[in-house]
């Protein structure tokens, strides 16, 4: 199955030209996929290979090196101007060096180790109302694509690889790829503000989808629209959000005492996510947030008193590589006092990541990635962890 899929994707890649069938019924544009015009259906496959190494992982003494591969088969059907439906099918294999690391946030969020099997990961439908001022979506959704988004730290295929910069740890997220409902509002009279609401099933078992879920609220201020600036050079998003995880939680107890059980407690938190273009060359971003400090997250890990990250991106304009990107990010996860008092190591885990994305042609992107993590898993007596990697992405 893997060999067949790779062969099909490679054949599309090497056919690096634009194809148009008779009367424009079917078109293929490299890097943009294939479209059946008469049906308003678009097929856009892509694949990502990650190569990662870690000289000194903290789960075992020797160095390690690993590979991960994921393929996406995206299909989208448009319904005139009032909505569209989509489905994403994935294949994946490998997890690079993640199995040898113990961290609050691991080093390869892109890894999808399905053993090469094909899985339907996302599907849904989005409908527009009132001349696209209102929208409503529902289906099997990926929460981080709809909440606390960020222009420069939101896509592990082309941006940062580490989970820290994608699934921001200041939020107790529901399980990835779960039932969800998304509502958005952006009125033409005040187009510089967007309001968004999400509901996600917490555990993705598709049994009691409207019980013990995760609720999110978000306001996005767009200064370029407010000040009538060129959005291609000065676009920015200033998101302010709140969330509530209604799954059953327990409280932390002091060291040597068991945690309370069977408590119907909820978790909640607040945060910001800012991104700002500085001309079409530079961009800056940050996120910050916290959550209820005395609650044990249902999926494990620390209760977060504070998580923050920030960074910058620039294109290759100054070395005549306008489509290339160089980016740098840094941040920390600060565990809560309750987590530490329960006997857990509580040093702030820090992350630095930098990557370079080289655009070879419309279809191919390659580039290195480097990460440094200090106080891994909150242990202040552990040496820092360094990873190096190389990413190849092919878009058909």
C-alpha positions in Angstrom: 0.0 0.0 0.0 2.8 2.4 0.9 4.8 1.7 -2.3 1.7 2.1 -4.5 0.8 5.5 -2.8 4.4 6.8 -3.1 4.5 5.8 -6.8 1.3 7.7 -7.6 2.4 10.8 -5.8 5.8 10.7 -7.4 4.3 10.4 -10.8 2.2 13.5 -10.3 5.2 15.4 -9.0 7.5 14.7 -11.9 4.7 15.6 -14.4 5.6 19.2 -13.6 3.3 21.0 -16.0 -0.2 22.4 -16.4 -2.8 20.1 -18.0 -6.2 21.1 -19.2 -8.7 18.6 -20.7 -11.1 19.4 -23.5 -13.3 22.4 -22.8 -11.5 23.0 -19.5 -13.3 20.2 -17.8 -10.3 19.0 -15.8 -7.2 21.1 -14.9 -4.0 20.3 -13.1 -1.7 23.0 -11.9 1.6 21.9 -10.1 1.4 22.8 -6.4 -2.3 23.5 -6.6 -3.7 20.1 -7.4 -6.3 18.8 -9.8 -9.8 20.4 -10.3 -12.9 19.2 -12.1 -14.4 22.5 -13.1 -17.9 21.4 -14.0 -18.3 19.7 -10.6 -16.4 22.3 -8.5 -14.3 19.4 -7.0 -10.7 19.8 -6.2 -8.2 17.1 -5.4 -4.9 18.2 -3.7 -2.5 15.5 -2.5 0.8 16.2 -0.7 3.4 14.3 1.3 5.9 15.2 4.0 9.1 13.3 5.0 10.8 14.1 8.3 14.3 12.9 9.2 15.3 13.6 12.8 18.2 12.8 15.1 18.9 13.2 18.8 22.5 12.7 20.0 21.5 12.2 23.7 17.8 11.3 24.3 16.7 11.3 27.9 14.9 7.9 27.8 18.1 5.9 26.9 21.8 6.7 26.8 22.7 6.3 23.1 21.9 8.6 20.3 19.0 7.9 17.9 17.8 8.7 14.4 14.4 8.2 12.9 12.1 8.9 10.0 8.4 9.7 9.6 6.3 10.0 6.5 2.7 11.3 6.1 0.6 11.6 2.9 -2.5 13.7 2.6 -5.3 13.2 0.0 -7.5 16.3 0.2 -10.8 16.5 -1.6 -13.0 19.6 -1.6 -16.4 20.2 -3.2 -17.7 23.7 -3.5 -21.4 24.6 -3.6 -21.5 27.9 -5.5 -21.0 30.7 -3.0 -22.9 29.3 -0.1 -20.7 26.5 1.2 -18.3 23.7 0.7 -17.6 20.1 1.9 -14.2 18.5 2.5 -12.5 15.2 3.4 -8.9 14.5 4.2 -7.5 10.9 3.9 -4.1 10.2 5.4 -1.4 7.6 5.4 1.5 7.7 7.9 4.4 5.8 9.2 7.2 6.4 11.8 7.6 8.8 14.7 11.3 9.8 14.3 12.9 10.1 17.8 9.8 10.8 19.9 9.7 7.4 21.5 13.1 8.0 23.1 12.2 11.4 24.6 10.2 12.3 27.7 9.0 15.8 27.4 6.1 18.0 28.3 5.9 18.7 24.5 7.6 16.3 22.1 9.6 17.2 19.0 7.6 16.0 16.0 3.9 17.0 15.9 3.9 16.1 12.2 4.5 12.4 12.8 1.4 10.2 12.1 2.4 6.6 12.8 -0.5 4.7 11.3 1.7 1.8 10.1 1.1 2.8 6.5 -2.6 2.3 6.8 -5.1 4.7 5.2 -7.4 6.6 7.5 -10.1 9.2 7.1 -8.9 11.9 9.5 -11.1 15.0 8.7 -14.4 15.7 7.0 -17.1 18.3 7.3 -19.2 20.9 5.7 -19.1 24.7 6.0 -22.1 26.9 5.2 -22.2 30.7 4.7 -25.0 33.0 5.7 -25.8 36.7 5.2 -23.4 37.3 2.3 -20.6 35.3 4.1 -20.8 37.5 7.2 -21.8 34.4 9.2 -20.5 30.8 8.8 -21.3 27.4 10.4 -19.1 24.3 10.1 -19.5 20.8 11.5 -17.8 17.4 11.1 -14.7 15.7 12.2 -12.4 18.6 12.8 -8.9 19.4 14.0 -9.3 21.8 17.0 -5.9 23.6 16.6 -6.9 24.7 13.1 -9.9 26.6 14.4 -8.8 28.1 17.8 -5.8 30.1 19.0 -4.5 30.1 15.4 -1.3 31.9 14.4 0.0 32.9 10.9 3.6 31.8 11.7 3.2 28.9 14.1 0.2 26.8 13.0 1.2 24.4 10.3 3.7 21.5 11.0 4.0 20.7 7.3 5.7 23.9 6.5 6.4 25.7 9.8 7.6 24.6 13.2 7.7 20.8 13.8 7.6 20.7 17.6 4.3 20.1 19.3 5.0 23.2 21.5 4.5 25.6 18.6 1.4 23.8 17.2 -0.7 22.4 20.1 0.0 25.3 22.4 0.4 23.8 26.0 -1.4 26.7 27.6 -4.7 25.0 26.5 -6.0 21.6 27.5 -7.0 20.5 24.0 -9.5 17.8 23.2 -8.3 14.8 21.3 -7.2 15.6 17.8 -9.6 14.9 14.9 -12.9 14.9 16.9 -16.5 15.9 16.3 -16.8 19.7 16.3 -19.0 22.7 15.5 -17.5 26.0 14.5 -19.4 29.3 14.2 -17.8 32.5 12.9 -19.0 36.1 12.5 -17.3 38.9 10.6 -19.7 41.8 9.8 -18.9 44.0 6.8 -19.7 47.1 8.9 -16.9 46.1 11.4 -14.7 43.9 9.3 -11.7 44.5 11.6 -13.2 42.1 14.2 -14.0 38.4 14.0 -15.9 36.4 16.6 -15.6 32.7 16.8 -17.1 29.9 18.9 -16.2 26.2 18.9 -17.6 23.1 20.5 -15.5 19.9 20.4 -16.2 16.4 21.7 -13.5 15.9 24.4 -12.5 12.3 23.9 -13.3 11.7 20.2 -15.1 8.4 20.9 -18.2 9.6 19.0 -20.6 8.2 21.6 -21.8 11.1 23.7 -20.7 13.9 21.5 -22.5 16.7 23.3 -21.5 15.6 26.8 -18.3 16.7 28.6 -16.9 18.6 25.7 -14.6 21.5 25.2 -16.0 25.0 24.6 -13.9 27.9 23.2 -14.6 31.6 22.5 -12.3 33.9 20.5 -12.2 37.5 19.4 -9.8 38.4 16.6 -8.8 42.1 16.0 -7.3 42.9 12.6 -5.5 46.3 12.8 -4.8 46.4 9.0 -8.5 46.5 8.3 -9.1 49.0 11.1 -6.4 51.4 9.9 -7.1 50.8 6.2 -3.6 49.4 5.6 -2.3 47.1 2.8 -3.1 43.6 4.2 -0.4 42.0 2.0 2.2 44.0 3.9 0.7 44.9 7.3 -1.8 42.1 7.9 -2.1 41.0 11.5 -4.3 39.0 13.9 -4.7 39.8 17.6 -6.7 36.9 19.1 -8.0 37.0 22.7 -9.6 33.7 23.8 -11.1 31.7 26.6 -11.9 28.0 26.9 -13.6 25.5 29.2 -12.9 21.7 29.2 -16.0 20.1 30.7 -14.5 16.6 31.0 -14.2 15.1 34.5 -11.1 16.2 36.3 -9.5 15.4 39.6 -7.5 17.7 41.9 -3.8 17.4 42.7 -3.0 16.3 46.2 0.1 17.0 48.2 3.1 14.8 47.9 2.6 11.3 49.4 -1.2 11.6 49.3 -3.4 10.2 46.5 -5.2 12.6 44.2 -9.0 12.9 44.8 -11.0 10.8 42.4 -14.5 10.9 40.8 -14.7 14.7 41.1 -16.8 16.4 38.4 -14.5 19.3 38.1 -13.8 21.3 34.9 -10.7 23.0 33.6 -10.5 26.4 32.0 -8.1 29.0 30.9 -7.4 32.3 29.0 -4.8 33.4 26.5 -3.7 35.5 23.5 -2.2 34.7 20.1 -0.7 37.6 18.1 0.9 37.6 14.7 1.9 40.7 12.7 3.4 41.3 9.3 6.1 43.9 9.0 6.1 44.5 5.2 6.1 41.4 3.1 9.5 40.3 4.4 9.3 40.1 8.2 6.7 38.9 10.7 6.5 38.5 14.4 4.3 36.3 16.6 3.6 35.3 20.2 1.2 33.2 22.3 0.6 33.2 26.0 -1.9 31.5 28.2 -2.6 29.6 31.4 -5.1 27.1 32.9 -6.6 26.2 36.2 -3.6 25.3 38.4 -5.1 22.6 40.7 -6.5 20.3 38.1 -5.0 17.1 36.7 -5.3 17.2 32.8 -7.3 14.2 31.6 -4.7 13.3 29.0 -1.7 13.6 31.4 1.1 16.1 31.6 1.5 19.1 33.9 -1.1 21.7 34.9 0.3 24.9 33.3 0.6 28.0 35.4 1.9 29.8 32.3 3.0 29.0 28.8 4.4 31.5 26.5 6.2 31.6 23.1 7.4 34.1 20.6 9.4 34.4 17.5 10.0 35.9 14.1 10.0 35.0 10.5 11.6 36.5 7.4 11.5 35.6 3.7 14.6 35.2 1.5 14.1 38.6 -0.1 17.6 39.8 0.8 19.4 36.9 -0.8 17.1 36.7 -3.9 15.0 33.8 -2.6 11.6 35.5 -2.2 9.8 32.2 -1.7 12.2 30.9 1.0 11.5 31.3 4.7 13.7 31.5 7.8 12.0 31.3 11.2 12.9 31.2 14.9 10.8 30.5 18.0 11.4 30.3 21.7 9.1 29.6 24.7 8.6 27.9 28.1 6.0 25.8 29.9 5.8 26.7 33.6 4.1 24.0 35.7 1.7 25.0 38.4 2.6 25.0 42.1 -0.1 22.3 42.7 1.6 20.1 40.2 5.0 20.6 41.9 3.5 20.1 45.4 2.2 16.7 44.3 5.8 15.5 44.0 6.4 16.2 40.3 9.6 17.9 38.9 8.6 21.5 38.3 11.3 23.4 36.4 10.0 25.4 33.4 10.6 23.3 30.2 12.1 25.6 27.5 12.0 25.2 23.8 13.9 26.8 20.9 13.3 25.8 17.3 14.6 27.3 14.1 14.0 26.1 10.5 14.7 27.1 6.9 12.2 26.3 4.1 13.7 26.3 0.6 11.2 26.5 -2.2 12.8 24.5 -5.0 9.8 24.8 -7.4 6.1 25.0 -7.2 5.9 21.4 -5.9 9.0 20.8 -3.8 10.1 22.3 -0.5 13.1 21.2 1.6 15.0 22.5 4.6 16.7 21.8 7.9 15.2 22.0 11.4 17.0 22.4 14.8 15.6 22.2 18.3 16.9 22.7 21.8 14.9 21.8 24.9 16.2 22.5 28.4 14.7 21.2 31.7 13.2 18.3 29.8 10.0 17.0 31.5 10.5 19.6 34.2 13.7 17.9 35.5 16.3 20.6 36.3 19.1 18.1 36.7 18.8 16.7 33.2 21.1 18.0 30.4 19.5 19.9 27.5 18.2 17.9 24.5 19.3 18.8 21.0 17.6 17.5 17.8 18.5 18.0 14.2 16.3 17.3 11.3 15.5 17.7 7.6 12.1 18.0 6.1 11.0 17.4 2.5 7.5 18.3 1.4 6.0 17.6 -2.0 2.7 19.3 -3.1 1.0 18.0 -6.2 
